[in-house]
Amino acid sequence: VASYMTDLIQMLPYVVTIVVLIVVSLRKKKENQPPEHLGLSYFREER
């Protein structure tokens, strides 16, 4: 039983890193979004 606990404790930094990366990537922040009008065509005459 002790060897399993030792293995889990050694894996903990890697598991925590993966979980943090997943949580950060799932958050929808406005600064990470592309501009709203990125796909719209620009017509100079329509100013």
Secondary structure, DSSP 8 states (H G I E B T S, - for coil): -HHHHHHHHHHHHHHHHHHHHHHHHH---GGGS--TTTTS---GGG-
